[in-house]
Amino acid sequence: TSAKLAETMGTDVFAWHGYTELAPEGRWVKATPAFNRSLCEKTGVLPLEFDGREDSVFHPFTADGARHMEYLADHGTFADVPREEMLAAWAEHYGTGAAEDEAAGGDGAAAFEADAAAHHRGGS
């Protein structure tokens, strides 16, 4: 993440960053649809490969080989979004303002994309 986003969040940990599970060939696999090609370019990571047979869940390294991300906890599988658990975790990790912003319909994703693009271009 960028220094600006880490400063805003007070950490570089994304609590409850998720993935999707699907069974394209009758076997469950995990995939992360969070980073589309343009966001990968903005953040300097390579797009994930997904063949439908193996898990494809996170970007461990940036395009230049630097450590990028790892999952710290697996919260399990849910039939629906565990909203209350997520809001509680966000309040714990980021303070109550972040959870309240999300509950009110805030658009943190747009801010993340703009910040990531500026960071990758060398901005702060």
VEXNUZA-359143 format. One line per field, with one value per atom (N, C-alpha, C): residue in three letters; chain; x, y, z. Coordinates in nm, 3 decimals. Layout:
residuo	[ALA, ...]
cadena	[A, ...]
x	[X, ...]
y	[Y, ...]
z	[Z, ...]
***
This chain:
residuo	[THR, THR, THR, SER, SER, SER, ALA, ALA, ALA, LYS, LYS, LYS, LEU, LEU, LEU, ALA, ALA, ALA, GLU, GLU, GLU, THR, THR, THR, MET, MET, MET, GLY, GLY, GLY, THR, THR, THR, ASP, ASP, ASP, VAL, VAL, VAL, PHE, PHE, PHE, ALA, ALA, ALA, TRP, TRP, TRP, HIS, HIS, HIS, GLY, GLY, GLY, TYR, TYR, TYR, THR, THR, THR, GLU, GLU, GLU, LEU, LEU, LEU, ALA, ALA, ALA, PRO, PRO, PRO, GLU, GLU, GLU, GLY, GLY, GLY, ARG, ARG, ARG, TRP, TRP, TRP, VAL, VAL, VAL, LYS, LYS, LYS, ALA, ALA, ALA, THR, THR, THR, PRO, PRO, PRO, ALA, ALA, ALA, PHE, PHE, PHE, ASN, ASN, ASN, ARG, ARG, ARG, SER, SER, SER, LEU, LEU, LEU, CYS, CYS, CYS, GLU, GLU, GLU, LYS, LYS, LYS, THR, THR, THR, GLY, GLY, GLY, VAL, VAL, VAL, LEU, LEU, LEU, PRO, PRO, PRO, LEU, LEU, LEU, GLU, GLU, GLU, PHE, PHE, PHE, ASP, ASP, ASP, GLY, GLY, GLY, ARG, ARG, ARG, GLU, GLU, GLU, ASP, ASP, ASP, SER, SER, SER, VAL, VAL, VAL, PHE, PHE, PHE, HIS, HIS, HIS, PRO, PRO, PRO, PHE, PHE, PHE, THR, THR, THR, ALA, ALA, ALA, ASP, ASP, ASP, GLY, GLY, GLY, ALA, ALA, ALA, ARG, ARG, ARG, HIS, HIS, HIS, MET, MET, MET, GLU, GLU, GLU, TYR, TYR, TYR, LEU, LEU, LEU, ALA, ALA, ALA, ASP, ASP, ASP, HIS, HIS, HIS, GLY, GLY, GLY, THR, THR, THR, PHE, PHE, PHE, ALA, ALA, ALA, ASP, ASP, ASP, VAL, VAL, VAL, PRO, PRO, PRO, ARG, ARG, ARG, GLU, GLU, GLU, GLU, GLU, GLU, MET, MET, MET, LEU, LEU, LEU, ALA, ALA, ALA, ALA, ALA, ALA, TRP, TRP, TRP, ALA, ALA, ALA, GLU, GLU, GLU, HIS, HIS, HIS, TYR, TYR, TYR, GLY, GLY, GLY, THR, THR, THR, GLY, GLY, GLY, ALA, ALA, ALA, ALA, ALA, ALA, GLU, GLU, GLU, ASP, ASP, ASP, GLU, GLU, GLU, ALA, ALA, ALA, ALA, ALA, ALA, GLY, GLY, GLY, GLY, GLY, GLY, ASP, ASP, ASP, GLY, GLY, GLY, ALA, ALA, ALA, ALA, ALA, ALA, ALA, ALA, ALA, PHE, PHE, PHE, GLU, GLU, GLU, ALA, ALA, ALA, ASP, ASP, ASP, ALA, ALA, ALA, ALA, ALA, ALA, ALA, ALA, ALA, HIS, HIS, HIS, HIS, HIS, HIS, ARG, ARG, ARG, GLY, GLY, GLY, GLY, GLY, GLY, SER, SER, SER]
cadena	[A, A, A, A, A, A, A, A, A, A, A, A, A, A, A, A, A, A, A, A, A, A, A, A, A, A, A, A, A, A, A, A, A, A, A, A, A, A, A, A, A, A, A, A, A, A, A, A, A, A, A, A, A, A, A, A, A, A, A, A, A, A, A, A, A, A, A, A, A, A, A, A, A, A, A, A, A, A, A, A, A, A, A, A, A, A, A, A, A, A, A, A, A, A, A, A, A, A, A, A, A, A, A, A, A, A, A, A, A, A, A, A, A, A, A, A, A, A, A, A, A, A, A, A, A, A, A, A, A, A, A, A, A, A, A, A, A, A, A, A, A, A, A, A, A, A, A, A, A, A, A, A, A, A, A, A, A, A, A, A, A, A, A, A, A, A, A, A, A, A, A, A, A, A, A, A, A, A, A, A, A, A, A, A, A, A, A, A, A, A, A, A, A, A, A, A, A, A, A, A, A, A, A, A, A, A, A, A, A, A, A, A, A, A, A, A, A, A, A, A, A, A, A, A, A, A, A, A, A, A, A, A, A, A, A, A, A, A, A, A, A, A, A, A, A, A, A, A, A, A, A, A, A, A, A, A, A, A, A, A, A, A, A, A, A, A, A, A, A, A, A, A, A, A, A, A, A, A, A, A, A, A, A, A, A, A, A, A, A, A, A, A, A, A, A, A, A, A, A, A, A, A, A, A, A, A, A, A, A, A, A, A, A, A, A, A, A, A, A, A, A, A, A, A, A, A, A, A, A, A, A, A, A, A, A, A, A, A, A, A, A, A, A, A, A, A, A, A, A, A, A, A, A, A, A, A, A, A, A, A, A, A, A, A, A, A, A, A, A, A, A, A]
x	[0.084, 0.000, 0.089, 0.031, 0.109, 0.126, 0.225, 0.249, 0.128, 0.065, -0.050, -0.167, -0.194, -0.304, -0.273, -0.149, -0.110, -0.123, -0.087, -0.102, -0.248, -0.332, -0.476, -0.537, -0.497, -0.553, -0.486, -0.365, -0.291, -0.220, -0.217, -0.156, -0.146, -0.071, -0.070, -0.147, -0.224, -0.305, -0.446, -0.493, -0.632, -0.713, -0.786, -0.870, -0.985, -1.004, -1.111, -1.097, -0.977, -0.961, -1.003, -1.091, -1.148, -1.113, -1.165, -1.153, -1.285, -1.299, -1.420, -1.388, -1.485, -1.469, -1.569, -1.522, -1.608, -1.564, -1.653, -1.625, -1.647, -1.559, -1.581, -1.573, -1.499, -1.488, -1.531, -1.622, -1.671, -1.582, -1.472, -1.379, -1.365, -1.381, -1.375, -1.234, -1.222, -1.096, -1.122, -1.016, -1.024, -0.964, -1.028, -0.977, -1.002, -0.913, -0.925, -0.959, -1.085, -1.122, -1.103, -1.031, -1.021, -0.929, -0.828, -0.732, -0.753, -0.818, -0.830, -0.698, -0.688, -0.562, -0.517, -0.611, -0.570, -0.521, -0.583, -0.536, -0.400, -0.377, -0.245, -0.139, -0.170, -0.074, -0.049, -0.154, -0.140, -0.058, -0.068, 0.002, 0.133, 0.164, 0.292, 0.299, 0.186, 0.186, 0.143, 0.185, 0.145, 0.004, -0.076, -0.209, -0.196, -0.289, -0.288, -0.332, -0.271, -0.312, -0.419, -0.524, -0.629, -0.666, -0.644, -0.673, -0.800, -0.866, -0.989, -0.964, -0.838, -0.806, -0.726, -0.651, -0.567, -0.609, -0.588, -0.617, -0.533, -0.591, -0.522, -0.571, -0.507, -0.568, -0.498, -0.371, -0.311, -0.182, -0.137, -0.015, 0.100, 0.179, 0.284, 0.397, 0.420, 0.531, 0.486, 0.555, 0.532, 0.602, 0.580, 0.641, 0.794, 0.851, 0.997, 1.052, 0.966, 1.011, 1.003, 0.956, 0.944, 0.823, 0.833, 0.722, 0.602, 0.484, 0.366, 0.258, 0.213, 0.105, 0.105, 0.037, 0.015, -0.113, -0.180, -0.297, -0.248, -0.297, -0.259, -0.361, -0.484, -0.590, -0.689, -0.743, -0.851, -0.975, -1.074, -1.195, -1.299, -1.272, -1.365, -1.448, -1.543, -1.631, -1.770, -1.833, -1.964, -2.057, -2.183, -2.282, -2.320, -2.304, -2.334, -2.224, -2.216, -2.115, -2.136, -2.035, -2.048, -2.029, -2.123, -2.112, -2.082, -2.155, -2.136, -1.997, -1.948, -1.814, -1.709, -1.731, -1.638, -1.635, -1.751, -1.756, -1.689, -1.708, -1.643, -1.491, -1.444, -1.299, -1.242, -1.313, -1.266, -1.258, -1.358, -1.355, -1.236, -1.206, -1.092, -0.959, -0.944, -0.817, -0.797, -0.905, -0.891, -0.961, -1.031, -1.109, -1.253, -1.339, -1.482, -1.519, -1.440, -1.473, -1.477, -1.385, -1.381, -1.505, -1.543, -1.661, -1.787, -1.794, -1.909, -1.917, -1.801, -1.798, -1.849, -1.804, -1.850, -1.998, -2.044, -2.185, -2.272, -2.215, -2.289, -2.276, -2.205, -2.192, -2.071, -1.966, -1.843, -1.778, -1.697, -1.634, -1.483, -1.438, -1.295, -1.222, -1.289, -1.224, -1.175, -1.254, -1.212, -1.092, -1.092, -0.978, -0.853, -0.869, -0.756, -0.695, -0.780, -0.729, -0.654, -0.708, -0.642, -0.508, -0.508, -0.386, -0.281, -0.324, -0.232, -0.168, -0.247, -0.194, -0.089, -0.117, -0.021, 0.107, 0.093, 0.209, 0.296, 0.234, 0.309, 0.383, 0.325, 0.388, 0.497, 0.514, 0.619, 0.568, 0.435, 0.378, 0.370, 0.312, 0.299, 0.154]
y	[-0.118, 0.000, 0.125, 0.235, 0.360, 0.411, 0.498, 0.557, 0.639, 0.709, 0.792, 0.707, 0.596, 0.510, 0.444, 0.397, 0.337, 0.439, 0.565, 0.669, 0.693, 0.697, 0.718, 0.604, 0.480, 0.364, 0.340, 0.392, 0.368, 0.234, 0.166, 0.034, 0.002, -0.102, -0.150, -0.281, -0.315, -0.436, -0.403, -0.479, -0.467, -0.575, -0.537, -0.633, -0.677, -0.806, -0.866, -0.841, -0.839, -0.839, -0.979, -0.990, -1.120, -1.174, -1.291, -1.357, -1.428, -1.478, -1.547, -1.694, -1.779, -1.922, -1.963, -2.042, -2.090, -2.230, -2.301, -2.439, -2.456, -2.400, -2.407, -2.547, -2.637, -2.775, -2.875, -2.830, -2.916, -2.924, -2.851, -2.847, -2.702, -2.675, -2.539, -2.483, -2.362, -2.290, -2.145, -2.079, -1.941, -1.847, -1.733, -1.632, -1.493, -1.400, -1.262, -1.172, -1.129, -1.039, -0.892, -0.860, -0.722, -0.635, -0.694, -0.616, -0.640, -0.547, -0.559, -0.512, -0.524, -0.491, -0.346, -0.252, -0.112, -0.086, -0.149, -0.132, -0.199, -0.313, -0.377, -0.283, -0.219, -0.125, -0.007, 0.045, 0.159, 0.124, 0.000, -0.038, -0.110, -0.138, -0.200, -0.348, -0.418, -0.563, -0.629, -0.751, -0.825, -0.881, -0.886, -0.947, -1.094, -1.140, -1.280, -1.369, -1.484, -1.586, -1.672, -1.707, -1.794, -1.894, -2.022, -2.127, -2.204, -2.170, -2.240, -2.370, -2.409, -2.534, -2.514, -2.404, -2.375, -2.241, -2.227, -2.101, -1.988, -1.870, -1.749, -1.635, -1.619, -1.534, -1.404, -1.387, -1.259, -1.236, -1.114, -1.073, -1.074, -1.181, -1.184, -1.085, -1.050, -0.959, -0.856, -0.742, -0.641, -0.686, -0.614, -0.648, -0.646, -0.566, -0.561, -0.655, -0.743, -0.847, -0.812, -0.694, -0.657, -0.726, -0.758, -0.821, -0.728, -0.780, -0.694, -0.725, -0.851, -0.882, -1.028, -1.054, -1.190, -1.190, -1.304, -1.317, -1.348, -1.273, -1.294, -1.381, -1.385, -1.464, -1.509, -1.627, -1.678, -1.685, -1.604, -1.595, -1.700, -1.781, -1.886, -1.850, -1.935, -1.921, -1.881, -1.789, -1.739, -1.740, -1.773, -1.770, -1.626, -1.536, -1.395, -1.313, -1.187, -1.100, -1.089, -1.121, -1.111, -0.966, -0.883, -0.738, -0.695, -0.749, -0.706, -0.742, -0.861, -0.902, -0.813, -0.778, -0.691, -0.552, -0.495, -0.361, -0.360, -0.466, -0.474, -0.480, -0.560, -0.571, -0.439, -0.369, -0.240, -0.138, -0.139, -0.047, -0.079, -0.208, -0.248, -0.208, -0.230, -0.204, -0.058, 0.010, 0.144, 0.253, 0.216, 0.313, 0.313, 0.369, 0.364, 0.445, 0.546, 0.629, 0.552, 0.457, 0.378, 0.291, 0.227, 0.141, 0.225, 0.342, 0.430, 0.480, 0.513, 0.559, 0.450, 0.327, 0.216, 0.192, 0.194, 0.171, 0.279, 0.399, 0.511, 0.513, 0.415, 0.409, 0.481, 0.500, 0.566, 0.491, 0.559, 0.497, 0.492, 0.405, 0.389, 0.333, 0.255, 0.194, 0.300, 0.402, 0.509, 0.584, 0.608, 0.675, 0.588, 0.457, 0.366, 0.368, 0.361, 0.361, 0.490, 0.603, 0.731, 0.739, 0.695, 0.698, 0.602, 0.483, 0.384, 0.435, 0.501, 0.554, 0.662, 0.749, 0.855, 0.794, 0.694, 0.628, 0.561, 0.490, 0.418, 0.513, 0.631, 0.731, 0.808, 0.779, 0.846, 0.957, 0.975, 1.078, 1.026, 1.103, 1.057, 1.049]
z	[0.000, 0.000, 0.000, -0.030, -0.030, 0.112, 0.130, 0.261, 0.306, 0.212, 0.246, 0.295, 0.227, 0.268, 0.402, 0.422, 0.549, 0.663, 0.635, 0.737, 0.770, 0.668, 0.689, 0.770, 0.735, 0.804, 0.939, 0.957, 1.079, 1.079, 0.963, 0.949, 0.801, 0.769, 0.630, 0.618, 0.721, 0.722, 0.675, 0.577, 0.530, 0.600, 0.702, 0.774, 0.684, 0.675, 0.597, 0.447, 0.396, 0.250, 0.205, 0.110, 0.078, -0.057, -0.083, -0.212, -0.240, -0.360, -0.403, -0.419, -0.387, -0.411, -0.519, -0.613, -0.720, -0.760, -0.830, -0.870, -1.019, -1.104, -1.249, -1.307, -1.244, -1.292, -1.184, -1.094, -0.989, -0.866, -0.865, -0.751, -0.708, -0.577, -0.527, -0.533, -0.587, -0.592, -0.550, -0.504, -0.457, -0.561, -0.577, -0.671, -0.613, -0.643, -0.597, -0.716, -0.725, -0.835, -0.802, -0.693, -0.646, -0.731, -0.794, -0.871, -1.019, -1.087, -1.232, -1.296, -1.426, -1.493, -1.467, -1.474, -1.455, -1.312, -1.212, -1.075, -1.056, -1.121, -1.116, -1.172, -1.284, -1.344, -1.250, -1.187, -1.096, -0.973, -0.925, -0.803, -0.828, -0.954, -0.987, -0.959, -0.962, -0.945, -1.076, -1.094, -1.213, -1.193, -1.298, -1.285, -1.246, -1.164, -1.124, -1.240, -1.249, -1.346, -1.280, -1.352, -1.299, -1.405, -1.376, -1.473, -1.439, -1.328, -1.289, -1.216, -1.203, -1.134, -1.006, -0.998, -0.881, -0.820, -0.689, -0.622, -0.680, -0.683, -0.730, -0.642, -0.524, -0.423, -0.387, -0.413, -0.378, -0.455, -0.453, -0.522, -0.421, -0.414, -0.312, -0.337, -0.464, -0.497, -0.600, -0.600, -0.703, -0.831, -0.939, -1.067, -1.060, -0.968, -0.955, -0.847, -0.793, -0.700, -0.553, -0.516, -0.374, -0.311, -0.183, -0.110, -0.115, -0.149, -0.164, -0.062, -0.054, 0.039, 0.076, 0.188, 0.234, 0.317, 0.323, 0.409, 0.550, 0.649, 0.788, 0.861, 0.812, 0.875, 0.770, 0.788, 0.703, 0.789, 0.757, 0.838, 0.801, 0.700, 0.662, 0.540, 0.513, 0.398, 0.445, 0.372, 0.410, 0.290, 0.312, 0.205, 0.171, 0.264, 0.244, 0.312, 0.277, 0.335, 0.486, 0.566, 0.713, 0.759, 0.722, 0.739, 0.882, 0.979, 1.118, 1.169, 1.133, 1.173, 1.108, 0.983, 0.912, 0.973, 1.000, 1.060, 1.197, 1.275, 1.407, 1.391, 1.296, 1.274, 1.224, 1.134, 1.085, 1.198, 1.287, 1.401, 1.490, 1.509, 1.592, 1.528, 1.398, 1.330, 1.291, 1.251, 1.194, 1.274, 1.378, 1.455, 1.408, 1.487, 1.456, 1.334, 1.298, 1.181, 1.052, 1.033, 0.910, 0.897, 1.006, 1.002, 0.979, 1.042, 1.023, 0.880, 0.819, 0.681, 0.588, 0.607, 0.524, 0.544, 0.667, 0.695, 0.631, 0.617, 0.556, 0.404, 0.346, 0.201, 0.147, 0.228, 0.183, 0.069, -0.011, -0.126, -0.107, -0.017, 0.006, -0.114, -0.198, -0.315, -0.412, -0.436, -0.529, -0.473, -0.342, -0.280, -0.288, -0.270, -0.279, -0.419, -0.522, -0.659, -0.690, -0.650, -0.677, -0.603, -0.478, -0.399, -0.455, -0.496, -0.552, -0.681, -0.764, -0.890, -0.862, -0.767, -0.733, -0.676, -0.590, -0.529, -0.633, -0.727, -0.830, -0.923, -0.946, -1.032, -0.957, -0.829, -0.753, -0.665, -0.660, -0.573, -0.432, -0.343, -0.205, -0.165]
***
